[in-house]
Amino acid sequence: MSADTDTDADARAQLIDLAEEFYEQFEGGDVPTMRIPTRTKSNIEYDEDKNVWVYGDRESTRTAKTISGAEKLLKATYTIDFLARQLDQDRSSTLRELYYLSESWDVDEAQFNSQDESNSLIEDLEIVSEVKREDFHMRPEESGAKVMGPLLLREQTNRGDREIHCQDDVGQGGYQIPNNPDTIEFLDNDAEFVLCVETGGMRDRLVENGFDDEHDALVVHLGGQPARATRRLTKRLHDELDLPVTVFTDGDPWSYRIFGSVSYGSIKSAHLSEYLATPEAQFIGIQPEDIVEYDLPTDPLADSDVNALESELEDPRFQTDYWEEQIELQLDIGKKSEQQSLASYGLDFVTETYLPERLDEMGVL
């Protein structure tokens, strides 16, 4: 039996065990329930042993005592049955397809009202079963994230394994990160560090200027809020190849959260922080002090930006001297700035001056 087959069998067994718990509660005369950690920033805490943020002890309960609770458990049961059959048949589906597939289920109350609802249930099942959705054969919609740099890897495909060099064997777009990066085997690399980049425009600027080649960098396009596959690959590059990870974003509160999801883990997937987060990642994005020092072109902070920054001051993941100092400065100057604002000093400034100086200060170069 292959490792993949073992994983599928284990995932299916965990799902069946979860369904059996409902039946055992019925047989014991108890109202069926399912307990889930509360997914809020007030219920995350730092695990010093694992060096990541995880859920605390607060829980919410799905119970059949109420109509809405009974419907949630009914939907969970139908979804478990679907996922178990999917694993039996060695098939896969997307999160979007699951939402539409539910319309064919014979009980109206088991059907999802929105994709957010079906996505949330898959996350619930991940938590209570301790099985990743990738092992359920559930795929997100295409993330579009890519890698460019001196890395040779072997990728599993439906047509067999293939070796790919992430510079020599790809075009300007780079290597497309698969939905499950654990199917990748790292064969060889000449990389010195990983540079995760928020925007496509900045990623293209770095590649066009040959930043990956000149500095032996693995440039990873985050594509905005990074997908799980992107975060997982980034963590593997750090853990398995011992590469420093840096995150280059815009200078606004939403971009700081992008860094946070790479480094600290996101609130909605705190149960997977050990699998997805790279606590050693360093922020190299546009800092509020850069806005002042370089006199960068800016936009005024909107009310939503101010509220987000104030919320981050209360977020345990951002309660460090560095982040408190930068956020307070940004609130004081009332401005935000984009990565591309560095072009006010010329198209080569970011690759010839800004990034090399920042990387040198951080001890990466």
N, C-alpha and C positions, 0 to 999 in steps of 0.2 A: 504494500500500500504506500503510495507516494505521500510526501509531506503535505501537499495540497489536499489530498483525500482525507488525511488525518484531521486537518484543520476543519474541513467541511463537516466531517462526522462529529467532531467536538462541538462545533457551532450548533449543529442540529440537536445534539443531545442537550445542550444548555437551554435551547428554546423549548424542547419537549418537557424538560424538568420544570420550567417556569409554568407551562400549561398544566402540568400535573399538580402544581401547588394550588391552582384554582380548584381543581376537582377534589383535592383532599380537603380543602376548606368547605366545599359543598357537603362532602360526605360526613365531615365532623359537625355539621350543623352550624357552621360559622358563615357569616357574610363574607364573600370573597373580597380581598383587598390586595393592593400592590403599593408598597412604600417606595418613594423616590426622593433622593436628596433635593432640597430646595435650590433651584438654580438662580441665585441672586448674589450680588457682590458682598452682601452681608453674611453669606454662608460659604465664603471661601477662606481658607487659611493656609499658611505656609507650612509645608512638610519639610522640615529641616533634613531629614534622612534622605529624601528623594530630591530635594532642592527644587521643588515645583509647588505651584498653588493647586490645592485640591478642595473638594467640598467638605464642609464641616458636618456637624451632627444634626442640623435641622432637616426635617423631612416633611414632605407632603404626602397625603394618602389618597389613592384612588380606591373608592369603596362603592360597592353595589347598594349601599344604603340609600343613595340618592339616584335620581334618574340620570343626571349627567355623569355621575360616577359609574353607574352600571353601563352606560353607553361607551365610556372610555375603556372599560374592561372588555366589553364585547368587541370593540374595534381592535384591542390588543390581541384577543383570541383569534380573530380572523386573520390578523397580520402574521401572527406566529404560525398559523396553518399555512399561509401563503409562502412564508420564508422557508419553512421546513420542506415543502414540496419543491420549491426552487432549488434548494440544496440537493435534494434527492435527484433531481433531473440535471444537475450541473449547469443550471441556467443562471442568468443575471438580469437585473433590471435597474432602472434609474429611480431616483426618488420621485421624479415627476411621473414616471409610469405607474408607480405604486398608487399615487393619488387617483389616476384615471382608472386603474384596474379595480379599485374598490367599487366603482360604479356598477360592476358586473356581479358583485356579491348579492346573495339572495335576500339578505335582510337590510332594509333601508337604513336602520339605525347603526349598522356596522360601516356604512359608507362615510368617507371623509367629507367634511364641508369645505376644506381648503387644503392647499399643499402645506401650509404652515402646520396644520394639525397633524398631517401624516409624517412630516419631518420630525415634529416634536415626539411623536410616538416611537419612531425609530430610535431617537436619542434615549427615550425612557427604556426601551428594550436593551440598548447597549449597556446602560448603567446596571439594570437589575440582573442581566444575564452575564455581565462582564465579558461580553463578546463584541468586538468592533464591527461596525456595519459593513466594512470591507469583507469580513469573514462571513457575513450574511449574503454576500454577492450583491450588495446594494451599491450602486454607483451614483455620484452626483452628476449634474449636467457638466458638460465639458468646461474645465476651468480656464484653459488656454495658457496656463503658466508654462514657461520654458526656461531652459538652462543653456548658457553659452560659456565654454571654458575648457581648459585642458584636462578632460576626464574621459577615460575609456570605460565603458560599461557593457554588460550583457543584459538584454531585456527579453523576458518571456513574451511571446506573442502567440496568436492562434495558429500561426504558420511555423512555429518552432522558435528557438532562441536565435537572436542576432546580436552581433557586436556593433556598437556605435561609439564613435568618438565625437564628443560634444562641441568640437570645432571643425575637424577635418571632414566629418561625414554629414554635416548639416548646413543649411543655408543661413542667411542673415537672421532668420527667425529663431534659430537655435533648436535644441532638443525638447520635444514635447513631453512633459512629465505625465506618466501614466496615472490612472486613478488609484492604483495600489502600488506605491513605490517599493513595497517590500518584495515585489517580483524582480527588482533590479539587483544585479550583482556588480559591485565595483571591481574592475580588473586592474586599472592602473591610473595614475594621475600625476600631474606636475603642478597642482594647484597650491597656492600659498594661503588662500583664505576664500571665504564665501561672501559675496556682496549681494544682499537681497534688496531689490529696487521696487519701490511702490508703483511708479507710473511707466506705461509703455513708451512714452516719449523719451524719458530719461534713460530707460533701458536701451533704446535704439541709439541714443547719443553715445552711450558708453561703448556699444559694439562698433558703431561707425568709427569712433576715434581709436579703436583697437585697445581699449582699456583692459579687456580680458587677456589679451596676448601680451601686452607690455608688462603687466603686473601679475601674471599667472593667477588671475582671479576667476572664480566661478560666479558668473553673473546670473542670479536667479530673479526672474520677473515675478513679483508677487501678484500683480493684476488687481490692485486694490486690496480689500480685505482678503488675506491669503486663504486658499482652499486647504483642506486637511492634507491633501496629497503634497502640496507645496511645503507645508510645515513639517510633514513627516520626512520628506526627502532632505530638507534642511537639517533636521535633527540627526539623520543618519550620516550626512556629510560631516557633521561635527563629531559625533560619537565614534564613528568607524574609521574616518580618515584623519581625525584629530585636527580639523581645520577650524580656525577662528571664524565666527559668524558675525557679520555686521549688517545693520538694517538701515537703508537710506530712503527716507521718506520726505514728504512735504512738512512744513512747519505749522501744523494745526492740530487741534485736539483729536480729530478723527484719525490722523496719521500716527499720533502717539499710540492710539489703540491698536493700530496695525502692528507697530513694534511690539506692543504688549502681548498680542496674540502669538507672535513668534517666540518671544522670550518667556513670558509669564504663563501663557495659556489663556484661552478665552473663558468667560464665565459659563457659557452654554456647553462647553466641552471640557470642563475642569476634571471630569472623570477620566479624561484621556491625556492629561497634562504630561504624565510620565512618558507617554508614547509620542506626543506631538511637540511639546515645548522644549526650547533650547535656552535654559536659564543663563547660560554664559554669553548669549548674544549681546552685542553692544550697539547702542544707538549712534548712528552717524548721520542722521537726518538733519534737516534745517532746524537749528536750535534758535530759540528766541534771542540768545546772545549773538548768533550769526546775523540775524536781522538788523541788530544794532551795529555790530562791528563792521559789516560789509555794506550797510545802508542799502539793503536789498529792496527792490520794488515790493510793495505790500498791498493787502486789502485790509479794511477795518474788520475787527472781530464782530460777527453778528451776535445777536442775543443767544442763539443756539450754541455758538462757539463758546461764549462766556459760561453758559450753563454747563456745557460739557467739560470745560476746564475746571470749574468749581467742583463738579462731580468727581473728576480725576483726583483732586486733592483729598477727597474722602475715600478713594478707592485704595484698598490695602496694597494692591500691586504697584501703585505709584507713590507710596509713602516712603520715599528715600530722599536724602538731602539734595541729590542732583535734580530729581523731578520736581520737588517742591520749589527749588530755586528757579528753575526754568519756567514753570507754570506761573509762579507769582510774577516773574518778569514779564511774561506775555500778557497777563492781565493788566499789568501796569502800563505797558506801551500800547495795548489795545490793537495789536496788529498780528497778521499771519502772512505767511509767504510760501510760495511753491518751489519745488526743486528747480523748475525751469527758470526761476528768477535769477539764477546764477549766470544765465546767458547774457545778462546785462553787462557782464565783463568779457563777453566773447564766447563763441561756441566751444572753445578748448579749455576755458577756465576751470570747468568742473573736473576734467580729467588730468589737467596739467598742474593745477594749483590746489583747488579746494579738497578733493578727495585724498591726494597724496599727503597733504599737510595734516588732515584729520587722522588718516590712517597711521601716519608716523607718530603723532601725539598719543595715539591709543596703543602703540607698540605692535601694530599689525604688520606694517611695512618695515 
